[in-house]
Amino acid sequence: FHQFCFTSPDYDPFLTLEQALAAEYELASDEKRRDYGLKVLDTYFNNGSAAHLPEIPQETVKECKEKLEQSPCKELFKDCKRVVHEYLSGVPFTDYQKSMYFSRFLQWKWLERQPVTKNTFRHYRVLGKGGFGEVCACQVRATGKMYACKKLEKKRIKKRKGEAMALNEKRILEKVNSRFVVSLAYAYATKDALCLVLTIMNGGDLKFHIYNMGNPGFDEQRAVFYAAEICCGLEDLHRERIVYRDLKPENILLDDRGHIRISDLGLAVQIPEGETIRGRVGTVGYMAPEVINHENYSFSPDWWGLGCLLYEMIQGQSPFRKRKEKVKRDEVDRRVREDQEVYSEKFSEEAKSICTMLLTKDPKERLGCLGGGASEVKQHPIFKNINFKRLEASMLEPPFVPDPRAVYCKDVLDIEQFSTVKGVNLDPTDDDFYCKFVTGSVSIPWQNEMIETECFKDINVYEADGSLSPDLDASRPNPPPKRGFFHRLFGRQVCFKNGYSDDDEEPTRI
């Protein structure tokens, strides 16, 4: 749609305005935002400018000018963007649907929905263990993109009656699209396992970094950066009305650039609008008082978990349980309900303040639960140097970048093997559950993969004179075979299914 709009002098300025706001004004530092705002006003709202947009109401323009003089906030041009979206969704989108660009879009959607099997991937070393099976590294054959494959053994799921939990985790991963939450790219099945193909994290988890990279704990700047990104991840989850319920260092992973991703959504649950839930769910020492007391709650346990996590990142141990301390669960629960956490000299006044506010026993008085959600947490003075718009766009440099030559996970020989599941038989009654689970590619991660690996750039081509390219024009014969993306993608799936070898492969029209 963007490519189509850029070909029209009538539609191009609207898209250019939207991109200028998203890429320049909203991501600008506070001191430069006013200058960018004035530039936008002069370029798109000045009667004499070449890119003038008369469709934007003058009242909206006047209001933007006044707000810009008073306080150039990030959301200042929100109404302008709404007008742009409304305009582009009208006649421009109707024209787009009649163009070859829309035909190309439908081809990509067809390609996206192709069956996914174990032959879609190359499988590599085991990275760790999950509740129902192992996690290994894998690579998409067609694009070279690396992922982590979480295998859920079918018999183990059935023996532990984990069907609902597995399907819940899959659906939540599928729903959430966040830079700060591990994303699901594919879901498929083998004879013995259900497989979730997830974003691979090369930097290990926070627990490893807190306790195995020198003295326990981080300097405050690093801890605050991670806390800010976790806050953004929780905001994205809560926007979908999902409460995570299991924040702890081993569930926070680092990518190869040093940014965090919240992982393992097995205990997460979606809460209907206006409702609450109850249930003792989580990890001992990190569960909020209302969870331990079996009280109703919505998102409050996640803000408690953020407080525990920030405290542990700074102090080098959790607030209510020393590392490797042998103590009964009831004693830990009592500490959570009754004891006040102790702050050492490692905590600045701001760090102590936010931890105290997040670890408030009464959820009605806890930071994040006072009506503003993540926005009230972001406004705490400890985040005064964090530009959240730039953070959300991954434009801030992390305080630590993992060494690409290092392996931040257990050695293969240190990962325990699962024992064989006995006494469980799979039968046709399980097929309904498998059908709900096995849905192939997930749209946004798959499309991002096509862009990141430059497959979109290589394939999404058009004729120079604006006519349909051969693979779009049904009246023209198939183009000659090209051993590129499609050869790699369909070599194992289409060729053998149709009974001929790779060397005899016929050209495939997308």
Secondary structure, DSSP 8 states (H G I E B T S, - for coil): -HHHHHT-TTTHHHHHHHHHIIIIITTS-HHHHHHHHHHHHHHHS-TTSTT--TTS-HHHHHHHHHHHHH---TTTTHHHHHHHHHHHTTHHHHHHHTSHHHHHHHHHHHHHTS---GGGEEEEEEEEE-SSSEEEEEEETTT--EEEEEEEEHHHHHHTT-HHHHHHHHHHHHH---TTB--EEEEEE-SSEEEEEEE--TT-BHHHHHHHSSSSS--HHHHHHHHHHHHHHHHHHHHTTEE-----GGGEEE-TTS-EEE---TT-EE--TT--B----S-TTTS-HHHHTT--BSSHHHHHHHHHHHHHHHHSS-SSS-TT----HHHHHHHHHH------TTS-HHHHHHHHHHT-SSGGGSTT-SS-THHHHHTSGGGTT--HHHHHTT-S--S----TTS--S--GGGS-------S----GGGHHHHHHH--EE-HHHHHHHHHHTTHHHHH----TTS---TTT-TTS-------SHHHHHHTTTHHHHTT--GGG------
